[in-house]
Amino acid sequence: MTSSTELTGQTSLLVPGDLFARHQTITGLRALADFLEANPAVPVNEYGREYNVYTRSKDEAAAVAMVDQVAALLSAEVTDNRSEGGHYSAERTFGRITYGIVHVPQRRHDEYDAYTSYRHNIRLDPEQDGDEGRAA
């Protein structure tokens, strides 16, 4: 891993592959902004957009620490809904664009997997797919 000092003076660990993805993301966002500015006839979403990043660590404490670190950089409060089966997250809005970092606890992943475990066994009857069989 490579160490990098942010403008805040805090040190963060960067994975070399992340540097490439980061560069492409920033370049793409700038290109999109330039394109939209140069083409006022192209519509944008009236309510803005969200740019969410999900933690990748399997270690709960490391994922929570990452959300806490990014929340501090964003000057944002952390939302902790883990006790209700939810996520641990922080977000900040820049104009109509919201950047968020989200940790989905392993328990939530397991609950979702259990909830959807029968999805491959359920199939609609072809006659239920259209108007056939409906009373007139």
C-alpha positions in Angstrom: 0.0 0.0 0.0 1.0 3.6 -0.6 0.7 6.3 2.0 -0.6 9.7 1.0 -1.0 12.9 3.1 -4.3 14.6 2.3 -4.8 18.4 2.5 -6.1 17.9 6.0 -2.8 16.6 7.1 -4.2 13.1 7.9 -2.5 10.1 6.4 -4.6 7.6 4.5 -3.6 4.3 2.9 -4.2 4.0 -0.8 -4.1 0.8 -2.8 -2.3 1.3 -6.2 -5.3 0.1 -8.1 -7.5 2.6 -6.3 -5.3 5.4 -7.6 -6.2 4.5 -11.1 -9.9 4.2 -10.3 -9.7 7.5 -8.4 -8.1 9.2 -11.3 -10.6 7.9 -13.8 -13.5 8.9 -11.6 -12.3 12.4 -11.1 -11.5 12.8 -14.8 -14.9 11.5 -15.7 -16.7 13.8 -13.3 -14.8 16.8 -14.7 -15.5 15.7 -18.3 -19.2 15.3 -17.5 -19.4 18.7 -15.8 -17.7 20.3 -18.9 -20.0 18.5 -21.3 -23.1 19.6 -19.4 -21.9 23.2 -19.1 -21.2 23.3 -22.9 -24.5 21.7 -23.8 -27.3 23.4 -21.9 -30.0 21.6 -24.0 -29.0 18.3 -22.4 -31.3 17.6 -19.4 -30.0 16.9 -15.9 -31.8 15.3 -13.0 -33.8 18.0 -11.4 -33.2 16.6 -7.9 -29.5 15.9 -8.3 -27.7 12.6 -7.9 -26.0 10.5 -5.3 -22.5 9.2 -5.5 -22.2 6.4 -2.9 -19.1 4.5 -2.1 -19.4 1.2 -0.1 -16.7 0.0 2.2 -15.0 -3.2 1.1 -13.5 -4.4 4.3 -14.8 -7.6 5.8 -13.5 -6.4 9.2 -16.4 -4.5 10.9 -14.1 -2.3 13.0 -12.0 -1.3 9.9 -15.1 -0.5 7.9 -16.6 1.6 10.7 -13.3 3.4 11.1 -13.2 4.2 7.4 -16.7 5.7 7.5 -15.6 7.7 10.6 -12.5 9.0 8.8 -14.4 10.1 5.7 -17.1 11.7 7.8 -14.5 13.8 9.5 -13.1 14.8 6.1 -16.6 15.7 4.9 -17.4 17.5 8.2 -20.5 15.2 8.3 -22.3 13.4 11.0 -22.4 9.6 11.0 -25.7 7.9 10.8 -25.7 4.6 12.7 -28.7 2.4 11.9 -27.1 -0.9 12.7 -29.2 -1.5 15.7 -32.3 -1.5 13.5 -30.6 -3.8 10.9 -29.4 -0.9 8.8 -26.2 0.7 7.6 -23.4 2.8 9.1 -22.9 5.9 6.8 -22.1 9.5 6.3 -22.9 11.9 3.5 -22.4 15.5 2.4 -24.2 17.4 -0.3 -22.3 19.5 -2.8 -25.0 21.6 -4.6 -27.4 18.8 -5.9 -24.8 16.1 -5.8 -24.5 14.0 -2.6 -21.3 12.0 -1.8 -21.9 9.2 0.7 -19.9 6.5 2.2 -21.7 3.4 3.4 -20.8 0.3 5.5 -23.3 -2.5 5.1 -22.8 -4.8 8.2 -22.3 -8.5 7.5 -25.5 -9.3 9.4 -27.4 -7.2 6.9 -25.8 -9.0 4.0 -26.7 -12.3 5.7 -30.3 -11.2 6.2 -30.6 -10.1 2.6 -29.2 -13.5 1.4 -31.7 -15.3 3.5 -34.6 -13.1 2.3 -33.7 -13.7 -1.3 -32.7 -17.4 -1.0 -35.8 -18.6 -2.8 -35.7 -16.2 -5.7 -34.6 -18.8 -8.2 -37.4 -21.2 -7.3 -40.3 -18.8 -7.9 -41.6 -18.5 -11.5 -44.7 -16.8 -12.8 -47.2 -18.9 -14.6 -47.0 -17.8 -18.3 -50.8 -17.3 -18.2 -50.4 -14.7 -15.4 -47.9 -12.7 -17.5 -50.6 -11.0 -19.7 -54.3 -10.3 -19.9 -55.1 -13.9 -20.6 -57.4 -15.5 -18.1 -58.8 -12.3 -16.7 -62.5 -12.0 -16.4 -64.1 -9.6 -18.9 
